[in-house]
Structures are given as structure tokens and as C-alpha cells.
Amino acid sequence: VISNQFLMFTFQLAEMKNTLRRITSVSAQPGVYLGDLSNIRVRYPEIQEQQEITCLLQNLSNLIAANEEKLEQLKQLKKYLMQNMFV
């Protein structure tokens, strides 16, 4: 059994992205066929470990998002201060 969230994080790996690029069909509407997806091997641990890994990765994603938001706010503050420095 594989967790949906664990699978989502797995598909974000560079190795998996490369695999998907290789099997993507080139046509009027590019995509990956279900038959091709079924041939991809995905390694995964027991469900308990999947849940722990997913929790850790989700927490890291949340932390990154919060810091990106804070960084954007600081950039806006800097821009404001620079614009008003010589007024």
C-alpha cells in the first residue's frame, strides 16, 4: 500500500521527473499514458514510515512557504524604505 501524499512527494523527485520526461508522448496534446505509468517502478517503505516521511516533508514545505512569505514582506519593506529614503 502506498500513501497518496507519499506518492505525490515521490513524483517531485528529480529522478522521477526525468523518467516522466522520457516517457511523455509527443503529440498534439503531450502527456503520459496510463499504460506507461504502470511500468514505472516506485520504491516505498511500509505505510507507517511513509506517513512519517510525508509528515516531515509537509512540515518542511510549510516552513519554506512561511519563510518565502516573510522574505517577500521584507523585500517589500526594503523597497518602500529605499523609495522613501531621499524624500
N, C-alpha and C positions, 0 to 999 in steps of 0.2 A: 504494500500500500504506500502511495506517495501523496503527500500533502500538496494541495493546490498552491499554497504560498511558497512552499519549498521549491516546487516546480517553476514558479514564477521567477524566483531568485536564480535558479539554475539556468534559465533561458537568458539571464542578463550577463552570464559569464562570457568572456571574450571567445573562449573555445567554442561555446555553443553558438554564438553569433556567427563565427566563421563557418561552422557546419551548416547553419541555415542559409548563409550566403551561397555556399557551394551547391545546395540542392534547390535553390529558388529557380523556378521555371521562368524563362524569359519569353513573354508573350504580350499580347495587347494588355493583359492585366496580370502583371507578375505576382507570383505567390508560391506558397509551399503546399503541395498536395498532401492530403491526409495519409495516403499510402507511403509517401516519403517520410512523413513524421513518424510513422510506426516503425521505421527502420533505424531511427536514432536511438542509440543506447544511452540511457541516463542512469548513472550510478547514484544510489541513495542509501542512507543508513536506515535503521529502524525508526518507526514513527516518533518515538519519544525524542530521539536525537534530532530528527527533522524539526520537531516543534521547538526544541531549544535553539537550534541554529536559526530558524525563522524568527524567533523572538529577538535574538541578538541582532540579526541583520535589520529587522524592522526598527529596533531601538536606535541603531546607528543611522538608518535612513531618516528617522525623525530628528535626531540630533543634527545631522547635516542640514536638513531643511530649516531647522530653527536658526542655525548659525548663518546660513545663507540669507535668511530674512534679516537677521541682525546686521550682517555685513552690508546689505542693501540700505538699511536705515542709516548706517554710519557713512556710507557713500553719499547719501542724500544730505546728511548733516554737513559733511565736508564741502559739498557743492554749494550749499546755502552760505556757509561761512566764507568760502572763497569769493562768492558773488558780493557779499556784504562787507568784506574786509576793507575796501578802499572807498566806501561811500562817504 
